[in-house]
Amino acid sequence: MDKKQVDLIKNGKGFIAAMDQSGGSTPGALAGYGIKKDEYQTEAEMFELVHAMRTRVITSPAFSSEHILGAILFKHTMNNKMEGKYTADYLWQEKGILPILKVDQGKEEKKNGVQLMKPMTELDDLLKEAADYNIFGTKMRSVIHSANPRGIKEIVAQQFEYGKKIYDAGFIPILEPEVNIKSEDKLESEKILKAEILSLLAKLDDEQFIFKLSIPEQPNFYQEIIEHPNVVRLVALSGGYSQKEAVNRLSKNNNMIASFSRALLQDLKVDQSEEEFNRILKDAVVKIYQASIT
């Protein structure tokens, strides 16, 4: 584990760009970008189009280490190149931005008010591959839909179990037990979630985790997690909020930085000129950065 990279993610000013749309979410990402489903016929064509979109974003001068600490990638992106270099090497060597890999294999059906991650049967091989591609950290997502204590306890336990394994393999894991922003009892879910996280943090040895959580209903609600010695950083997902609302909510939370996807990319379109595209991306990057350094 590179100490310089760990120090950057722990103490650097900036945010993490989430560029990890997978098979299920890629059509929506492409549609938002202005590419309709009838413009591609196969999954391979779809992934090539989304890689071209991600390449356009990441190689833009607006996408720089001045504001961005890391970028979360999908496996297909890791396996492909940008400007002649594999994506992770391009990010770190050319941009000074940490490459992070989405490693979960999707979510189970809803049970006890939550969606656990599917068993990660490919994790060992994926981590070996990630090491070969010079990946810094990982990310895995599960979702809390209602304030069910049993379900939330299971979701946090699963995240910690895989987090320990990933840390032992030499990566800094991002644990993402997302609370659905449309949940009717979101605040109550957050209270249960925080208690479960703090309980399991107290049992860790020297493992170091990043947490990616929904922006809380009460500003600075997760301060105890931020200050815990086993926590490298606390980052926020946009969770479906518009860029304006996500930025406004995040700015009220001190020491919580963004890890936005939709709120970062929402106004980018395939038919924009390079000048317009870079201007719109820079505007989004700066707004998200400012909300992340409060």
C-alpha positions as CSV (number, residue, x, y, z in Angstrom):
1,M,0.0,0.0,0.0
2,D,1.5,3.3,-1.2
3,K,1.8,5.7,1.8
4,K,1.8,8.7,-0.6
5,Q,-1.5,7.6,-2.0
6,V,-3.0,6.8,1.4
7,D,-2.0,10.3,2.6
8,L,-3.6,11.9,-0.5
9,I,-7.0,10.2,0.1
10,K,-6.9,10.9,3.8
11,N,-5.7,14.5,3.9
12,G,-6.1,15.9,0.3
13,K,-8.6,18.5,-0.7
14,G,-11.0,17.4,-3.3
15,F,-13.6,14.7,-4.0
16,I,-14.0,11.3,-5.7
17,A,-15.6,11.0,-9.1
18,A,-17.8,8.0,-9.5
19,M,-17.4,6.6,-13.0
20,D,-18.4,3.0,-12.3
21,Q,-21.8,2.5,-14.0
22,S,-22.0,-1.2,-14.6
23,G,-24.1,-3.3,-17.0
24,G,-27.4,-2.5,-15.3
25,S,-26.9,1.2,-15.0
26,T,-25.0,1.9,-18.2
27,P,-28.1,2.3,-20.5
28,G,-29.3,5.1,-18.2
29,A,-25.9,6.8,-18.1
30,L,-25.7,6.7,-21.9
31,A,-29.3,8.0,-22.2
32,G,-28.4,10.9,-19.9
33,Y,-25.5,11.6,-22.1
34,G,-27.7,11.6,-25.2
35,I,-27.2,8.1,-26.6
36,K,-30.4,6.2,-27.0
37,K,-30.8,2.4,-26.7
38,D,-31.5,2.0,-30.4
39,E,-28.0,3.4,-31.2
40,Y,-26.3,0.2,-30.1
41,Q,-27.3,-3.5,-30.5
42,T,-24.9,-5.5,-28.3
43,E,-23.5,-5.2,-24.8
44,A,-20.0,-4.9,-26.3
45,E,-21.1,-1.8,-28.3
46,M,-22.8,-0.4,-25.2
47,F,-19.6,-0.7,-23.2
48,E,-17.5,0.8,-26.0
49,L,-19.8,3.8,-26.0
50,V,-19.7,4.3,-22.3
51,H,-15.9,3.9,-22.3
52,A,-15.7,6.7,-24.9
53,M,-17.9,8.8,-22.6
54,R,-15.7,8.1,-19.6
55,T,-12.5,8.8,-21.7
56,R,-13.9,12.1,-22.7
57,V,-14.6,13.1,-19.1
58,I,-11.3,11.8,-17.6
59,T,-9.0,13.2,-20.3
60,S,-10.7,16.6,-20.1
61,P,-8.5,19.4,-18.7
62,A,-11.4,20.1,-16.2
63,F,-10.8,16.6,-14.7
64,S,-7.7,17.2,-12.7
65,S,-6.0,16.7,-9.3
66,E,-6.6,20.3,-8.5
67,H,-10.2,19.3,-7.5
68,I,-10.4,15.5,-7.8
69,L,-8.7,13.0,-5.5
70,G,-9.9,9.7,-7.0
71,A,-12.1,8.1,-9.6
72,I,-14.1,4.9,-9.2
73,L,-14.0,2.6,-12.2
74,F,-15.9,-0.3,-13.6
75,K,-13.9,-3.4,-14.5
76,H,-14.3,-2.8,-18.2
77,T,-12.8,0.6,-17.8
78,M,-9.9,-0.8,-15.8
79,N,-9.2,-3.3,-18.6
80,N,-9.2,-0.6,-21.3
81,K,-6.9,2.3,-22.2
82,M,-7.0,6.0,-22.4
83,E,-4.5,7.8,-24.6
84,G,-2.4,4.7,-24.9
85,K,-2.3,3.8,-21.1
86,Y,-4.4,1.5,-19.1
87,T,-7.0,3.7,-17.3
88,A,-5.6,3.3,-13.8
89,D,-2.1,4.2,-15.0
90,Y,-3.4,7.1,-16.9
91,L,-5.3,8.5,-13.9
92,W,-2.3,8.2,-11.5
93,Q,0.7,8.9,-13.8
94,E,-0.9,11.6,-16.0
95,K,-3.5,13.2,-13.7
96,G,-2.3,12.4,-10.1
97,I,-5.8,10.9,-9.4
98,L,-6.2,7.6,-7.4
99,P,-7.8,4.7,-9.3
100,I,-10.5,2.8,-7.4
101,L,-12.4,-0.3,-8.6
102,K,-16.0,-1.3,-8.1
103,V,-15.8,-4.9,-7.0
104,D,-19.4,-6.0,-6.0
105,Q,-21.4,-8.3,-8.2
106,G,-24.7,-6.6,-7.8
107,K,-27.4,-6.7,-5.1
108,E,-29.8,-9.4,-3.8
109,E,-33.5,-8.9,-3.9
110,K,-35.0,-6.8,-1.0
111,K,-35.3,-8.7,2.3
112,N,-35.7,-7.2,5.8
113,G,-35.8,-3.7,4.3
114,V,-32.4,-4.0,2.6
115,Q,-30.6,-5.3,-0.4
116,L,-27.4,-7.1,0.6
117,M,-24.6,-7.6,-2.0
118,K,-24.7,-10.9,-3.9
119,P,-21.9,-13.3,-2.8
120,M,-18.7,-12.0,-4.3
121,T,-17.5,-15.2,-5.9
122,E,-15.1,-13.4,-8.2
123,L,-13.5,-11.3,-5.6
124,D,-10.1,-13.1,-5.2
125,D,-9.5,-13.1,-8.9
126,L,-10.6,-9.6,-9.3
127,L,-8.3,-8.3,-6.5
128,K,-5.3,-10.1,-8.2
129,E,-6.2,-8.4,-11.5
130,A,-6.7,-5.1,-9.7
131,A,-3.2,-5.3,-8.3
132,D,-1.8,-6.0,-11.8
133,Y,-3.5,-2.9,-13.1
134,N,-2.2,-0.7,-10.2
135,I,-5.6,-0.1,-8.5
136,F,-5.4,1.8,-5.2
137,G,-8.8,1.0,-3.6
138,T,-12.2,-0.7,-4.1
139,K,-15.8,0.1,-3.7
140,M,-18.9,-2.1,-3.0
141,R,-22.5,-1.0,-2.6
142,S,-25.6,-2.3,-0.9
143,V,-28.8,-0.5,-0.1
144,I,-31.0,0.2,2.9
145,H,-34.6,0.9,2.0
146,S,-36.2,1.1,5.5
147,A,-35.3,1.3,9.2
148,N,-35.2,-2.5,9.8
149,P,-32.7,-3.2,12.5
150,R,-32.1,-6.8,11.5
151,G,-31.5,-5.9,7.8
152,I,-29.2,-3.0,8.6
153,K,-27.2,-5.1,11.0
154,E,-26.8,-7.7,8.3
155,I,-25.8,-5.1,5.7
156,V,-23.1,-3.5,7.8
157,A,-21.7,-6.9,8.9
158,Q,-21.4,-8.0,5.3
159,Q,-19.7,-4.7,4.3
160,F,-17.1,-5.1,7.1
161,E,-16.5,-8.8,6.3
162,Y,-15.6,-8.1,2.8
163,G,-13.8,-4.9,3.8
164,K,-11.4,-6.8,6.0
165,K,-10.6,-9.2,3.2
166,I,-10.0,-6.4,0.8
167,Y,-7.7,-4.5,3.2
168,D,-5.7,-7.6,3.9
169,A,-5.2,-8.0,0.1
170,G,-3.5,-4.6,0.1
171,F,-6.3,-2.1,-0.9
172,I,-8.2,0.6,0.9
173,P,-11.9,-0.5,0.6
174,I,-14.8,1.9,0.3
175,L,-17.8,0.5,2.2
176,E,-21.1,1.8,0.8
177,P,-24.2,0.9,2.7
178,E,-26.4,3.4,0.9
179,V,-29.6,4.7,2.5
180,N,-32.3,5.2,-0.1
181,I,-32.9,9.0,-0.3
182,K,-36.6,8.3,-0.9
183,S,-37.0,6.2,2.2
184,E,-39.9,7.4,4.4
185,D,-37.8,6.7,7.5
186,K,-34.4,7.8,6.2
187,L,-33.4,9.5,9.5
188,E,-34.2,6.4,11.6
189,S,-32.3,4.2,9.2
190,E,-29.3,6.6,9.6
191,K,-29.5,6.3,13.3
192,I,-29.4,2.5,13.2
193,L,-26.7,2.5,10.5
194,K,-24.4,4.8,12.5
195,A,-24.8,2.7,15.7
196,E,-24.0,-0.5,13.8
197,I,-20.9,1.0,12.0
198,L,-19.5,2.4,15.3
199,S,-20.1,-0.9,17.0
200,L,-18.1,-2.8,14.4
201,L,-15.4,-0.1,14.1
202,A,-14.7,-0.6,17.8
203,K,-13.8,-4.3,17.1
204,L,-11.3,-3.6,14.3
205,D,-7.6,-4.0,14.6
206,D,-5.5,-1.9,12.2
207,E,-7.8,-2.1,9.2
208,Q,-8.5,1.2,7.4
209,F,-11.8,1.8,5.7
210,I,-13.4,4.6,3.7
211,F,-17.2,4.9,4.1
212,K,-19.5,6.1,1.3
213,L,-22.8,7.1,2.8
214,S,-25.9,9.0,1.8
215,I,-25.9,12.7,2.8
216,P,-27.5,12.6,6.2
217,E,-30.8,14.3,7.2
218,Q,-29.0,16.0,10.1
219,P,-25.9,17.9,9.1
220,N,-22.6,16.5,10.6
221,F,-24.5,13.4,11.9
222,Y,-21.6,11.1,11.0
223,Q,-18.9,13.1,12.8
224,E,-18.1,10.3,15.2
225,I,-17.4,8.0,12.2
226,I,-15.2,10.7,10.5
227,E,-13.1,11.0,13.7
228,H,-12.6,7.3,14.3
229,P,-9.0,6.2,13.9
230,N,-9.9,3.3,11.6
231,V,-11.6,5.6,9.1
232,V,-9.6,7.1,6.3
233,R,-12.3,9.3,4.9
234,L,-16.1,9.7,4.8
235,V,-17.5,10.4,1.3
236,A,-21.0,11.1,0.2
237,L,-23.0,9.7,-2.7
238,S,-25.5,11.9,-4.5
239,G,-28.1,9.1,-4.5
240,G,-30.4,10.6,-7.1
241,Y,-30.3,14.2,-5.9
242,S,-29.9,16.8,-8.5
243,Q,-26.5,18.5,-8.6
244,K,-27.9,21.6,-7.0
245,E,-29.5,19.7,-4.1
246,A,-26.6,17.3,-3.6
247,V,-24.1,20.2,-3.4
248,N,-26.3,22.2,-1.1
249,R,-26.8,19.3,1.3
250,L,-23.2,18.3,1.2
251,S,-22.0,21.8,2.0
252,K,-23.7,21.6,5.4
253,N,-21.6,18.6,6.4
254,N,-18.1,19.4,7.6
255,N,-15.3,17.0,6.6
256,M,-17.6,14.9,4.3
257,I,-16.5,14.9,0.7
258,A,-18.4,14.0,-2.4
259,S,-18.3,10.8,-4.4
260,F,-20.8,11.8,-7.0
261,S,-21.8,10.2,-10.3
262,R,-25.1,11.6,-11.6
263,A,-24.6,15.0,-9.9
264,L,-21.2,15.3,-11.7
265,L,-22.2,14.1,-15.1
266,Q,-25.8,15.2,-15.4
267,D,-25.4,18.2,-17.8
268,L,-22.8,16.6,-20.2
269,K,-24.0,15.6,-23.7
270,V,-22.5,13.7,-26.5
271,D,-23.2,16.4,-29.1
272,Q,-21.5,19.3,-27.1
273,S,-18.5,20.9,-28.6
274,E,-15.2,20.3,-26.7
275,E,-15.3,23.9,-25.4
276,E,-18.8,23.6,-24.1
277,F,-18.3,20.1,-22.7
278,N,-15.1,21.2,-20.8
279,R,-16.8,24.3,-19.5
280,I,-19.9,22.5,-18.2
281,L,-17.7,19.8,-16.6
282,K,-15.4,22.4,-15.0
283,D,-18.4,24.2,-13.5
284,A,-19.7,20.9,-12.0
285,V,-16.3,20.0,-10.7
286,V,-15.8,23.3,-9.0
287,K,-19.2,23.3,-7.4
288,I,-18.7,19.8,-6.0
289,Y,-15.2,20.6,-4.9
290,Q,-16.4,23.7,-3.0
291,A,-19.1,21.7,-1.2
292,S,-16.4,19.1,-0.3
293,I,-14.0,21.4,1.5
294,T,-16.4,22.8,4.1
